Amino acid sequence: MMPYGSSWSEELNLLFEALPPRIAGAAQRLSEERGDLLEIVLDLGREPEARFTNGETFLDTVQVTHHDLEYVTERVGDFGDDNRAGIERTLHRISAIRNRAGTVVGLTCRVGRAVTGTIDIIKDIVINGESILLLGPPGIGKTTMLRECARVLSDECNKRVVIVDTSNEIGGDGDIPHAGIGRSRRMQVRTPAEQHAVMIEAVENHMPQVIVIDEIGTEREAMAARTIAERGVQLVGTAHGSQLDNLLVNPTLNDLLGGIQTVTLGDEEARRRGTQKSVLERKAPPTFDVLVEIRERDRVVVHMPLDETVDEALRGRMKPPQLRLRGDGGEIVSRIDTSVPPPATLESAPTAPGVGRRRARERRRRGFDVEEYISQRERGTRDPSWDGGPAAPASSPRALQPLAVFPYGVSRSYLEQSVRELQVPVRIQHNVDDADVVLTLKNYYRRKDSPVRAAEATGIPIQVLRSNTVSQIKGALARFYGVDETDPTESALEEALEGVERARHTTTDVELAPQNSYVRRLQHQLVERHDLTARSTGDEPHRRLVILGAEE
């Protein structure tokens, strides 16, 4: 693989010319010595830094000043709403960091390259007309592959290709696109908020056979992509996230996989499938035919056909993907990858239909001893007869791997208690960037606080809980690990105990989830056991218990 065209050195020199001379000279010398220059970082009051594929190096001992930053901003293009600019007829990207007054206090100058041969590893899929979604962490080369896809499809396959270029990163800055996109046409986007509208405009006005899109990140853009696919246009795009399960649990982007809905099966169908009556299924065909996870520059995991992969994932199983890599001699090696764990889904592991109802009937028959239940809970023991037998160990590959959880707005003590009771390997993280999954509550998710936005931007799954209770947390963990949590009666009593504690400490009324009359009677007994009072409110089937707050 090599940079496209013979003017690569000239393009790199244009970036150096936009830098202050003392910084440009050092960057140019290091680039010639080490090669593979990725970025030059200029932060006010800090030493300028050059980043390479194998490390970072300071360019000067003199700290960056406002004059240095102004020198660069005056020599590059205009910054858009996304705080990105470029250098005309090149692929370099200059991203700004601003203070609260809007003044630039930092710049990231990313080196842009059009590299031929980057899609050899998936070229057969690209030229066959399949719609392809590329996933991968930042800096792995998604945009470079996207650009090469556009060139191959337009020049080698003679197709009408339109690129929707929001930040001018695919086709370069200026009105004339970079030669690296071949004969593809490029539509610029005035502001990121209008990307979805330009996507639809491209289809309606310019009769493309292929549309190329970078960074599908909002619900509107996902809907626009579906509209384009339904019109028979080949799509090649990228999205936030690094692997399939990031999209499965992302409520904004799972429409790219066809959307996920809860379906209630009849008794016979649930028995035939060997699942619970409530299962998750696709709403529609996926927008894309193939999903490619870019693990390294020469190593990708291919999920195809995507509809079958998603269906298997929603059933808690795994359709082995295809691993493709480039050998030492440049040859492409392809094999089935059996090392990839099944994607995390929101569905519990299959259990026999009607188990919860049979347990409840058995309890009614023999009578439920609330006193003994509380006594065992306080001693930290639990008779297996409470839930119909000993808890089965998690058998899925997911259960063998520790799960890094970042609780946002969720009680850490409740999370620790849930982990102890479920006996699953969980690491509680203090930083969202270190997490495999985020647990949060509805109001925090709707407010889109910074940890929630950060998780969505990096593709970290988010589990939204209805309330900050042990039973809700245990339910979320059980779904991730594919284990069967407590039956509904015990969950209802756990919720009542937590309600008792809140009513005592806050002196406010606590409303519990709706339950049937039998479970409400047990909850009443439990509340009275703790010297509090409760009343039932609402109409069936939504009648529920309200625990009255303790008087101060």
C-alpha positions in Angstrom: 0.0 0.0 0.0 1.3 3.5 -0.8 0.0 7.1 -0.8 -2.1 7.9 -3.8 -0.4 10.0 -6.6 3.1 11.4 -7.1 2.4 14.7 -5.2 2.3 13.2 -1.7 5.4 15.0 -0.6 4.0 18.3 -1.9 0.8 17.8 0.1 2.8 17.1 3.3 4.8 20.3 2.6 1.6 22.3 2.4 0.8 21.2 6.0 4.3 22.1 7.2 4.0 25.5 5.5 0.9 26.2 7.6 2.9 25.7 10.8 5.1 28.2 12.6 8.6 27.9 11.1 10.3 26.6 14.2 7.7 23.9 14.6 7.5 23.1 10.9 11.3 22.5 10.6 11.3 20.1 13.5 8.3 18.2 12.2 9.7 17.9 8.8 13.0 16.5 10.0 11.3 13.9 12.3 8.9 13.0 9.5 11.8 12.2 7.2 13.6 10.2 9.9 10.7 8.2 11.3 7.9 8.3 8.7 4.2 7.6 9.4 3.5 11.0 10.9 -0.1 11.0 12.2 -0.8 14.3 14.0 0.8 17.5 15.2 -0.7 18.8 18.4 -0.5 22.5 19.4 -1.9 23.3 22.9 -1.6 26.8 24.4 1.1 26.9 27.1 2.5 23.5 26.2 5.3 22.2 24.1 4.3 21.3 20.5 4.0 17.5 20.0 4.2 15.2 17.0 2.4 11.8 17.1 3.6 8.8 15.1 2.2 5.3 14.8 4.8 4.1 17.4 4.9 7.0 19.8 5.0 10.8 20.5 7.8 13.3 20.4 8.1 16.9 21.5 9.0 19.3 18.6 10.3 22.2 20.6 11.0 23.2 24.2 9.3 26.6 23.7 5.6 26.5 24.7 2.9 27.3 22.1 1.6 30.9 22.2 -1.6 32.6 20.9 0.6 33.9 18.0 1.5 30.3 17.0 -2.2 29.3 16.9 -3.2 32.4 15.0 -0.4 31.7 12.5 -2.0 28.3 11.7 -5.6 29.4 11.6 -4.8 32.2 9.1 -3.2 29.7 6.7 -5.9 27.0 6.7 -9.5 27.0 5.5 -12.5 28.3 7.4 -13.6 26.4 10.5 -17.1 24.9 10.3 -19.7 24.2 13.1 -17.8 21.1 13.8 -14.6 23.1 14.5 -12.8 21.4 11.6 -10.9 23.1 8.8 -8.6 21.9 6.0 -6.0 22.9 3.5 -7.2 23.2 -0.1 -6.6 20.2 -2.4 -5.2 18.1 0.5 -6.7 15.6 2.9 -5.2 17.2 6.0 -7.6 18.0 8.8 -7.1 20.8 11.4 -9.4 20.5 14.4 -9.7 23.4 16.9 -10.2 23.4 20.7 -11.8 26.6 21.9 -12.3 28.2 25.3 -15.6 29.5 26.6 -15.2 32.8 24.8 -14.7 30.9 21.5 -11.0 31.6 21.2 -8.8 28.8 19.8 -6.6 27.4 22.5 -5.6 24.2 20.8 -5.1 22.6 17.4 -4.9 19.0 16.2 -3.3 18.9 12.7 -4.1 15.4 11.4 -2.1 14.2 8.4 -4.5 13.0 5.6 -3.4 10.3 3.1 -5.1 8.7 0.2 -3.6 5.2 0.3 -4.2 2.7 -2.5 -4.7 -0.9 -1.6 -6.3 -0.4 1.8 -9.5 -2.2 0.7 -7.8 -5.2 -1.0 -8.9 -7.2 2.1 -12.6 -6.6 1.4 -12.5 -5.6 -2.3 -14.5 -8.6 -3.4 -17.4 -7.4 -1.2 -17.1 -3.8 -2.3 -17.3 -4.5 -6.1 -20.1 -7.0 -5.7 -22.4 -4.2 -4.8 -23.0 -5.1 -1.2 -23.8 -2.2 1.2 -21.0 -2.1 3.8 -20.8 -0.6 7.3 -17.3 -0.1 8.7 -16.7 0.0 12.4 -13.5 0.6 14.3 -11.9 2.9 17.0 -10.7 6.4 16.1 -7.5 6.5 14.0 -7.7 2.9 12.7 -8.2 4.0 9.1 -12.0 3.9 8.5 -12.0 7.2 6.5 -9.0 6.1 4.4 -10.8 2.8 3.5 -14.0 4.8 2.7 -12.1 7.1 0.3 -10.5 4.1 -1.4 -13.9 2.4 -1.8 -15.2 5.5 -3.6 -12.2 5.6 -5.9 -12.4 1.9 -6.8 -16.2 2.0 -7.4 -16.0 5.1 -9.6 -12.8 4.4 -11.5 -12.6 0.6 -11.7 -16.3 -0.3 -11.6 -17.5 2.8 -13.6 -20.3 3.5 -11.1 -21.9 6.8 -10.3 -20.6 7.5 -6.8 -21.6 10.5 -4.7 -19.8 11.2 -1.4 -21.7 13.1 1.3 -18.7 14.9 2.9 -19.6 16.6 6.2 -16.2 17.6 7.4 -14.4 17.6 4.0 -12.3 14.7 5.4 -13.0 12.3 2.5 -12.6 14.6 -0.5 -10.4 17.3 1.1 -10.9 21.0 1.6 -11.9 23.5 -1.1 -14.3 23.3 -4.0 -12.2 20.9 -6.1 -12.1 17.5 -4.5 -8.9 15.6 -4.0 -7.7 13.1 -6.7 -7.8 10.3 -4.1 -11.6 9.9 -4.6 -11.2 9.2 -8.3 -14.2 10.2 -10.5 -16.6 10.3 -7.5 -18.7 13.4 -7.1 -18.6 15.1 -3.7 -21.4 17.0 -1.9 -20.3 19.2 0.9 -22.4 19.7 4.0 -22.7 23.2 5.5 -23.2 22.0 9.1 -23.2 18.4 10.6 -26.9 18.9 11.6 -27.8 18.9 7.9 -26.0 15.7 6.9 -29.2 13.6 6.8 -30.9 16.1 4.5 -27.9 16.2 2.1 -28.0 12.3 2.1 -31.6 12.4 0.8 -30.8 15.3 -1.6 -28.0 13.2 -3.1 -30.4 10.4 -4.0 -33.2 12.6 -5.3 -31.2 15.0 -7.4 -28.1 13.2 -8.7 -29.1 9.6 -9.5 -26.2 7.8 -7.8 -25.6 4.1 -7.8 -23.4 4.3 -4.7 -23.5 6.8 -1.8 -20.5 7.1 0.6 -21.1 8.5 4.1 -18.7 9.0 7.0 -19.8 8.9 10.6 -23.5 8.0 10.8 -24.2 9.1 14.4 -27.8 10.3 14.8 -31.2 8.8 14.5 -32.0 11.1 11.5 -28.9 9.9 9.7 -29.8 6.3 10.4 -33.3 6.8 9.0 -31.9 8.6 5.9 -29.5 5.7 5.3 -32.5 3.3 5.5 -34.4 5.4 3.0 -31.4 5.3 0.6 -31.0 1.5 0.9 -34.7 1.0 0.2 -34.3 2.8 -3.1 -31.7 0.2 -4.2 -28.6 2.4 -3.8 -25.4 0.8 -2.6 -24.2 2.3 0.7 -20.7 2.4 2.1 -20.4 4.1 5.5 -18.9 4.2 8.9 -20.6 4.5 12.3 -19.6 5.1 15.9 -18.5 1.9 17.7 -15.9 -0.8 17.3 -18.0 -4.0 17.1 -21.4 -5.4 16.4 -22.7 -5.4 20.0 -22.0 -1.7 20.3 -24.8 -1.2 17.7 -27.1 -3.8 19.2 -27.4 -2.0 22.5 -27.3 1.5 21.0 -30.9 2.8 20.8 -29.9 5.5 18.4 -28.1 3.3 15.8 -29.6 -0.2 16.1 -32.0 0.8 13.3 -29.0 0.3 11.0 -29.3 -3.4 12.0 -33.0 -3.5 11.3 -34.2 -2.2 14.6 -35.0 -4.3 17.7 -38.4 -4.9 19.2 -39.9 -7.1 21.9 -42.3 -9.8 20.7 -44.6 -11.9 22.8 -44.8 -15.5 21.6 -47.6 -17.9 22.1 -47.1 -20.9 24.5 -46.6 -23.3 21.6 -44.1 -21.2 19.7 -42.1 -20.4 22.9 -42.0 -24.1 23.6 -40.9 -24.9 20.0 -38.1 -22.3 20.2 -37.1 -23.2 23.8 -37.2 -19.6 24.9 -39.2 -17.2 27.1 -42.4 -15.9 25.8 -41.0 -12.4 25.5 -38.1 -12.3 23.0 -36.2 -9.7 20.9 -36.6 -9.7 17.1 -35.6 -7.5 14.2 -38.2 -5.0 13.0 -37.0 -4.9 9.4 -34.1 -5.9 7.2 -30.8 -4.3 8.1 -29.8 -1.2 6.2 -26.4 -2.8 5.4 -25.7 -6.2 4.0 -22.2 -6.6 5.5 -20.6 -5.2 8.7 -16.8 -5.0 8.9 -15.1 -4.6 12.2 -11.6 -3.1 11.6 -9.4 -4.6 14.3 -6.1 -3.5 12.9 -5.0 -1.9 9.6 -4.5 -5.3 8.0 -6.9 -7.4 10.1 -10.7 -7.2 9.9 -13.7 -9.3 11.0 -16.6 -9.6 8.5 -20.2 -10.3 9.5 -22.2 -11.5 6.4 -25.0 -11.8 5.7 -25.8 -9.3 8.4 -29.4 -10.2 8.9 -28.5 -13.8 9.9 -25.8 -12.5 12.3 -28.3 -10.1 14.0 -31.0 -12.8 14.3 -28.5 -15.2 15.9 -27.3 -12.5 18.3 -30.8 -11.7 19.5 -31.3 -15.3 20.3 -28.1 -15.3 22.4 -26.1 -17.4 19.9 -23.2 -16.6 17.7 -22.9 -16.9 13.9 -19.1 -17.2 13.5 -17.8 -14.2 11.5 -15.1 -14.3 8.9 -11.6 -13.2 9.9 -9.5 -11.6 7.1 -5.9 -10.5 7.4 -3.0 -9.6 5.2 -0.1 -12.0 5.3 3.6 -11.1 5.4 3.8 -11.5 1.6 0.8 -9.3 1.0 -1.6 -12.2 0.4 -5.1 -12.1 1.8 -5.9 -14.9 4.3 -9.5 -15.6 5.2 -10.9 -18.1 7.8 -13.8 -18.5 10.1 -13.1 -16.8 13.4 -14.4 -18.9 16.3 -12.6 -16.8 19.0 -15.2 -14.0 18.9 -17.7 -14.1 21.8 -21.4 -13.8 21.0 -22.6 -10.2 20.9 -24.1 -8.9 24.1 -27.9 -8.6 23.8 -30.7 -7.4 25.9 -32.3 -10.9 26.0 -31.9 -13.4 28.8 -30.6 -16.9 28.2 -33.3 -19.4 27.1 -35.3 -20.9 29.9 -38.3 -23.2 29.8 -41.6 -21.4 29.2 -43.8 -20.9 32.2 -41.1 -21.5 34.8 -42.0 -18.3 36.7 -45.7 -19.1 36.7 -45.1 -22.7 38.0 -42.9 -21.3 40.8 -45.6 -18.9 41.8 -48.3 -21.6 41.8 -46.1 -23.8 43.9 -45.6 -21.0 46.5 -49.4 -20.4 46.6 -49.9 -24.1 47.2 -47.4 -24.5 50.1 -47.7 -20.9 51.4 -44.9 -18.3 51.4 -43.2 -17.7 54.8 -42.2 -14.1 54.7 -40.6 -14.3 58.2 -38.3 -17.1 57.1 -37.5 -15.3 53.8 -36.4 -12.2 55.7 -34.4 -14.2 58.2 -32.5 -16.0 55.5 -31.9 -12.8 53.6 -30.5 -11.1 56.7 -28.2 -14.1 57.4 -26.9 -13.9 53.8 -28.2 -17.4 52.9 -30.9 -18.5 50.5 -32.7 -21.8 50.3 -32.7 -23.0 46.7 -36.4 -23.8 47.1 -37.1 -20.0 47.0 -36.5 -20.0 43.3 -37.2 -23.6 42.3 -33.6 -24.9 42.6 -30.0 -23.8 42.7 -29.0 -21.0 40.4 -27.5 -22.4 37.2 -24.0 -21.1 36.4 -23.7 -18.9 33.4 -22.7 -21.0 30.5 -22.2 -18.4 27.7 -18.6 -17.3 26.8 -19.6 -13.8 27.9 -20.0 -15.0 31.5 -16.3 -16.1 31.6 -15.1 -12.6 31.0 -15.2 -9.9 33.6 -17.5 -7.0 32.7 -16.3 -3.5 33.3 -19.3 -1.4 34.5 -19.5 2.3 35.0 -22.5 3.3 37.1 -23.8 6.8 36.4 -26.5 7.9 38.8 -26.8 4.3 40.0 -25.9 3.3 43.6 -22.5 1.6 43.8 -23.5 -0.2 47.0 -26.6 -1.6 45.2 -24.4 -2.6 42.3 -21.9 -4.3 44.6 -24.8 -6.2 46.3 -26.2 -7.3 42.9 -22.8 -8.6 41.9 -22.5 -10.6 45.2 -26.0 -12.1 44.8 -25.6 -13.0 41.1 -22.0 -14.2 41.6 -20.8 -12.7 38.3 -17.4 -11.2 37.6 -17.8 -7.4 37.4 -15.2 -4.6 37.7 -16.7 -1.3 38.8 -15.0 1.5 36.9 -14.6 5.2 37.9 -14.1 6.4 34.3 -16.6 5.9 31.5 -13.7 5.4 29.0 -12.6 2.2 30.8 -16.1 0.7 30.8 -17.6 -2.2 28.7 -21.1 -1.0 29.6 -22.7 2.0 31.4 -25.6 1.6 33.8 -27.7 4.7 34.2 -31.3 5.9 34.9 -33.9 7.3 32.6 -33.6 10.9 33.7 -29.8 10.9 33.3 -30.1 9.3 29.8 -32.7 11.8 28.6 -30.5 14.8 29.9 -27.6 13.5 27.8 -25.0 14.3 30.4 -21.4 14.2 29.4 -20.7 10.6 30.4 -23.8 9.5 28.4 -22.6 11.5 25.4 -19.1 10.1 25.7 -20.4 6.5 25.9 -22.6 7.0 22.8 -19.7 8.7 20.9 -17.3 5.8 21.5 -19.9 3.0 21.1 -20.0 1.9 24.7 -23.3 0.1 25.4 -25.8 1.9 27.7 -28.3 0.1 29.9 -31.1 2.4 31.0 -32.7 1.3 34.3 -36.3 2.1 35.3 -35.3 2.8 38.9 -32.2 2.8 41.2 -32.9 -0.6 42.9 -31.1 -3.9 43.3 -33.7 -5.7 41.4 -33.3 -3.5 38.3 -29.5 -3.7 38.5 -29.6 -7.5 38.8 -31.9 -7.7 35.9 -29.5 -5.7 33.7 -26.5 -7.8 34.7 -28.4 -11.1 34.3 -29.2 -10.1 30.7 -25.6 -9.4 29.9 -24.3 -12.6 31.4 -27.2 -14.8 30.2 -28.0 -16.0 33.7 -31.5 -16.5 35.2 -32.1 -14.0 38.0 -34.6 -14.4 40.8 -38.2 -15.2 39.9 -40.8 -12.4 39.9 -42.1 -13.0 43.5 -38.6 -12.7 45.0 -37.8 -9.6 42.9 -41.0 -8.0 44.1 -40.0 -8.6 47.7 -36.5 -7.3 47.1 -38.1 -4.1 45.7 -40.3 -3.9 48.8 -37.3 -4.2 51.2 -35.5 -1.5 49.3 -38.6 0.6 49.5 -38.8 0.2 53.2 -35.2 1.4 53.5 -35.9 4.5 51.4 -39.1 5.3 53.3 -37.2 5.2 56.6 -34.3 7.3 55.5 -36.2 9.9 53.4 -39.5 10.0 55.3 -41.3 10.1 51.9 -43.8 7.7 50.4 -42.3 5.1 48.1 -44.3 3.6 45.3 -43.6 0.1 44.1 -44.1 -1.6 40.8 -47.6 -3.1 40.0 -48.1 -6.7 41.3 -50.9 -9.2 41.5 -53.0 -9.5 44.7 -51.0 -12.5 46.0 -47.7 -10.7 45.7 -49.1 -7.5 47.2 -50.3 -9.4 50.2 -46.8 -10.7 50.7 -45.4 -7.2 50.4 -47.9 -5.9 53.0 -46.7 -8.5 55.4 -43.0 -7.6 54.8 -43.7 -3.9 55.3 -45.6 -4.5 58.6 -42.7 -6.7 59.7 -40.6 -3.6 59.6 -43.1 -1.5 61.6 -44.3 0.6 58.6 -47.6 1.1 56.9 -48.5 0.5 53.2 -51.7 1.0 51.1 -52.7 -0.3 47.7 -53.6 2.2 45.0 -54.6 2.1 41.3 -56.8 -0.3 39.3 -56.0 -3.8 38.1 -53.7 -4.8 36.4 -51.8 -1.7 37.5 -52.7 -1.9 41.2 -49.5 -1.4 43.4 -48.3 -0.8 46.9 -47.3 2.6 48.3 -45.1 2.5 51.5 -45.9 5.5 53.7 -42.8 7.4 54.8 -41.8 7.0 58.5 -42.5 10.1 60.6 -39.5 12.0 61.9 
